[in-house]
Amino acid sequence: MEKIKFLERDKNGKKNKVLISEGFIPAVVYNSKGESTNIMVEASSAKKISREATSTTILNAEFDGKEMKTIVKEIDFNPVTDSLRHIAFFEIDETADMLFSIPFKTVGVSPAVKNNLGVLVEVLQDIEVRCKVKDLLPFIEVNISKLEHPGQTISIDELNIPESITLVNEDLKHATVVTITELQKETIVEETAEEGEEAEEGAEGEKGEGEDTAKGEDEASE
């Protein structure tokens, strides 16, 4: 993705709706020191970022003559119109370990799924890690080609994760990433011809009894 230009937000404090109407998307960029700067991005660039950037996409940006590397931390859409209305960026410190969320990506074909023996369930979508930006992976591969039967799983400790990347929560190292569950069998209840005939005979019998009772009551009243 090309370099993004961060523009200084109007010091007069234009409202977000006004900025959007003028072709800009309000944004903020903050860093590990707790500092934050209100900025704006051209709408065309901002919309491209919202479509293409992931939690591990490194964006080269420029602001007030300073070049920086950033990642997208949060994108806010209007809940009614689904239009983009704000983006939060985080400036990366290339010399320090930082927190990232790396998504999992399944590769290969599961024999269990291919042979209709089970269904693949993705239990975890991503994992929080700590690493330097130079060691950051765009995703972690999960090869499902060895999943042959329902009940088989792949956990985090079975994946090929470089030593330079550590889990934020070590308790998750044995957590299941994907699993194969059994297919749900549909039970179809079919009415047999004999059951249908018995039901009809029963209905006729009830009807006949009802007629005899009614007739008896009429005779008694006479």
C-alpha positions as CSV (number, residue, x, y, z in Angstrom):
1,M,0.0,0.0,0.0
2,E,1.3,3.4,-0.9
3,K,2.4,6.0,1.7
4,I,-0.4,7.6,3.6
5,K,-0.5,11.3,4.2
6,F,-1.6,12.3,7.6
7,L,-3.0,15.9,7.5
8,E,-3.2,18.2,10.5
9,R,-6.7,18.6,11.8
10,D,-8.2,22.0,11.6
11,K,-7.2,23.8,14.8
12,N,-10.6,25.6,14.8
13,G,-12.1,22.3,15.6
14,K,-14.4,21.6,12.6
15,K,-16.9,19.0,13.4
16,N,-16.4,15.5,12.0
17,K,-19.5,15.8,9.8
18,V,-18.0,18.9,8.2
19,L,-14.7,17.3,7.5
20,I,-16.4,14.3,5.9
21,S,-18.5,16.6,3.7
22,E,-15.2,18.2,2.6
23,G,-13.7,14.9,1.5
24,F,-11.7,13.9,4.7
25,I,-12.0,11.3,7.3
26,P,-11.2,12.3,10.9
27,A,-8.5,10.2,12.6
28,V,-6.1,10.0,15.5
29,V,-2.6,8.6,15.8
30,Y,-1.1,7.7,19.1
31,N,2.0,6.0,20.4
32,S,3.4,3.9,23.2
33,K,4.2,7.0,25.3
34,G,0.5,7.8,25.5
35,E,0.7,10.8,23.2
36,S,-2.0,11.3,20.6
37,T,-2.5,13.7,17.7
38,N,-5.8,14.4,16.0
39,I,-5.3,14.2,12.2
40,M,-7.4,13.6,9.1
41,V,-6.9,11.5,6.0
42,E,-8.2,12.0,2.5
43,A,-11.4,10.0,2.1
44,S,-10.2,7.9,-0.9
45,S,-7.1,6.8,1.0
46,A,-9.0,6.2,4.2
47,K,-11.6,4.0,2.4
48,K,-8.9,2.0,0.8
49,I,-7.3,1.4,4.2
50,S,-10.7,0.3,5.7
51,R,-11.1,-2.2,2.8
52,E,-7.6,-3.6,2.7
53,A,-5.7,-3.1,5.9
54,T,-5.6,-5.9,8.5
55,S,-4.4,-5.9,12.1
56,T,-0.9,-6.8,10.9
57,T,-0.7,-4.4,7.9
58,I,2.2,-2.0,8.3
59,L,1.3,1.4,6.8
60,N,4.0,3.9,5.9
61,A,2.8,7.3,6.8
62,E,4.0,10.9,6.7
63,F,2.9,13.7,9.0
64,D,4.4,17.2,9.2
65,G,7.6,16.1,7.4
66,K,8.1,13.1,9.7
67,E,7.9,9.5,8.4
68,M,6.5,6.8,10.5
69,K,5.2,3.3,10.4
70,T,1.7,2.7,11.8
71,I,-0.9,0.0,12.1
72,V,-4.7,0.4,12.2
73,K,-6.1,-0.1,15.7
74,E,-9.7,0.8,15.2
75,I,-12.1,1.6,12.3
76,D,-15.4,3.2,13.1
77,F,-18.4,3.0,10.7
78,N,-21.8,4.6,11.0
79,P,-24.1,1.9,12.3
80,V,-27.0,3.1,10.2
81,T,-25.4,4.1,6.8
82,D,-22.2,1.9,7.2
83,S,-20.2,4.8,6.0
84,L,-16.6,5.3,7.3
85,R,-16.4,8.0,10.0
86,H,-13.1,7.6,12.0
87,I,-9.8,5.7,12.0
88,A,-7.4,5.2,14.9
89,F,-3.7,4.6,14.0
90,F,-0.9,3.4,16.3
91,E,2.7,4.6,15.6
92,I,5.1,1.6,15.7
93,D,8.3,1.8,17.7
94,E,10.6,-0.4,15.6
95,T,13.2,-0.9,18.4
96,A,10.8,-2.3,21.0
97,D,8.6,-5.3,21.4
98,M,4.9,-4.4,20.7
99,L,1.6,-6.1,21.0
100,F,0.0,-7.3,17.8
101,S,-3.0,-9.5,16.9
102,I,-2.0,-12.1,14.2
103,P,-4.8,-13.9,12.3
104,F,-4.8,-17.6,11.6
105,K,-5.0,-18.8,8.0
106,T,-6.0,-22.4,7.2
107,V,-4.2,-24.0,4.3
108,G,-4.5,-27.4,2.7
109,V,-7.6,-29.7,2.4
110,S,-8.9,-31.8,5.3
111,P,-9.6,-35.5,4.2
112,A,-12.4,-35.5,6.8
113,V,-14.2,-32.6,5.1
114,K,-13.4,-33.8,1.6
115,N,-14.9,-37.2,2.3
116,N,-18.0,-35.7,4.1
117,L,-17.0,-37.3,7.4
118,G,-17.1,-34.0,9.3
119,V,-17.1,-30.2,9.4
120,L,-14.2,-27.9,10.0
121,V,-14.7,-25.5,12.8
122,E,-12.4,-22.6,13.3
123,V,-12.3,-22.0,17.0
124,L,-9.8,-19.1,17.1
125,Q,-9.6,-16.4,14.5
126,D,-6.4,-14.7,15.8
127,I,-4.0,-14.6,18.7
128,E,-2.4,-11.8,20.7
129,V,1.4,-11.8,20.5
130,R,4.4,-9.7,21.4
131,C,7.3,-9.1,19.0
132,K,9.2,-6.5,17.1
133,V,7.8,-5.1,13.9
134,K,10.6,-6.8,11.8
135,D,9.5,-10.2,13.1
136,L,5.7,-9.6,12.6
137,L,4.0,-12.2,10.4
138,P,0.9,-11.3,8.3
139,F,-0.7,-14.5,9.4
140,I,0.0,-17.9,11.0
141,E,-0.6,-20.9,8.8
142,V,-2.7,-23.8,10.0
143,N,-2.3,-26.8,7.8
144,I,-5.5,-28.9,8.0
145,S,-4.4,-31.6,5.6
146,K,-3.8,-34.1,8.5
147,L,-7.3,-33.8,9.9
148,E,-8.8,-37.1,8.8
149,H,-11.5,-37.9,11.3
150,P,-14.1,-36.1,13.5
151,G,-12.6,-35.2,16.9
152,Q,-9.2,-34.3,15.6
153,T,-7.8,-30.9,16.5
154,I,-4.9,-28.5,15.9
155,S,-3.7,-26.5,18.9
156,I,-1.5,-23.4,19.1
157,D,1.6,-25.4,20.3
158,E,1.4,-27.5,17.2
159,L,1.9,-24.5,14.9
160,N,5.1,-23.2,13.5
161,I,5.5,-19.9,15.3
162,P,9.0,-18.4,15.4
163,E,10.7,-18.0,18.7
164,S,10.9,-14.2,18.1
165,I,7.1,-14.1,18.5
166,T,5.7,-14.8,22.0
167,L,2.2,-15.3,23.2
168,V,0.8,-12.6,25.4
169,N,-1.2,-15.2,27.2
170,E,0.9,-18.3,27.7
171,D,-2.2,-20.2,29.0
172,L,-3.4,-20.3,25.5
173,K,-0.5,-22.3,24.1
174,H,-2.6,-25.5,24.2
175,A,-5.8,-23.8,23.0
176,T,-7.6,-25.4,20.0
177,V,-7.4,-23.4,16.8
178,V,-9.4,-25.7,14.5
179,T,-11.3,-28.9,15.0
180,I,-13.4,-31.4,13.0
181,T,-16.9,-32.1,14.3
182,E,-19.3,-34.8,13.2
183,L,-21.9,-34.1,10.6
184,Q,-25.3,-33.6,12.0
185,K,-27.6,-36.4,10.6
186,E,-31.1,-35.4,9.7
187,T,-33.9,-37.6,11.0
188,I,-36.8,-37.9,8.5
189,V,-40.0,-39.5,9.9
190,E,-42.1,-41.1,7.2
191,E,-45.7,-42.2,7.7
192,T,-46.3,-45.7,6.5
193,A,-49.4,-46.8,4.6
194,E,-50.5,-49.0,7.5
195,E,-50.2,-46.1,10.0
196,G,-52.2,-43.9,7.7
197,E,-55.0,-46.5,7.3
198,E,-55.1,-47.1,11.1
199,A,-55.4,-43.4,11.7
200,E,-58.3,-43.1,9.2
201,E,-60.0,-46.2,10.8
202,G,-59.6,-44.6,14.2
203,A,-61.1,-41.4,13.0
204,E,-64.1,-43.1,11.5
205,G,-64.6,-45.2,14.6
206,E,-64.7,-42.0,16.8
207,K,-67.1,-40.4,14.3
208,G,-69.4,-43.5,14.4
209,E,-69.4,-43.5,18.3
210,G,-70.3,-39.9,18.2
211,E,-73.2,-40.4,15.9
212,D,-74.6,-43.3,18.0
213,T,-74.3,-41.2,21.2
214,A,-76.1,-38.3,19.6
215,K,-78.8,-40.7,18.3
216,G,-79.3,-42.2,21.7
217,E,-79.7,-38.8,23.3
218,D,-82.3,-37.8,20.7
219,E,-84.4,-41.0,21.3
220,A,-84.2,-40.4,25.1
221,S,-85.5,-36.9,24.7
222,E,-88.5,-38.2,22.7
